[in-house]
Amino acid sequence: MKKIATNSSKLNRLISLVSVVIPIVVALLFMVKIPGVDRLGFLPPIYAAINGLTAVLLIAAVIAIKNGNSNLHQKLVSICVLLSLLFLVLYVIYHMTADSTSYGGDGFLKYVYYFILISHIFLSIAVIPLVLKTYLRGYLGNFEEHRKLAKITFPVWLYVAVSGVVVYIMISPYYLT
């Protein structure tokens, strides 16, 4: 039991480090442009679809566990983690080939867009340690702690996935063609 606790402690420290490093690396990569590569304008709808699929699979994972199917739940959550990683890679690659797109609308929708965008950005940073720690607890079989943390992680992760799609839909008319 002590070995699991020690490994868990080490993994929690690694999760904390990764949770700090990822946003910093992403922010730094936003300042890098790949020379000689045209804007990869086909990527935003792909990574928006990945967000949408992640949201659907997160809901399916919750349904699976509520129906007692822990194997399906584990597979679906693992796929969601991989999809989130794929999203991040594609998102960074796109932004290394293109400048950020400004929202071109005005009035009330502009405020709605920026509220959703800002909350999406902050929660996408906050969800990194939540997802990793929740996943770790489930992986290590600490299901009581997993359930407690999942009650926080699930709605935050779902919001990030859904708001990513909403942000894409709202900004897509203003992408350069």
Summary of the structure (lengths in Angstrom):
residues: 177
radius of gyration: 17.8
end to end distance: 57.8
largest distance: 58.5
contacts: 484
relative contact order: 0.15
helix: 81%
strand: 0%
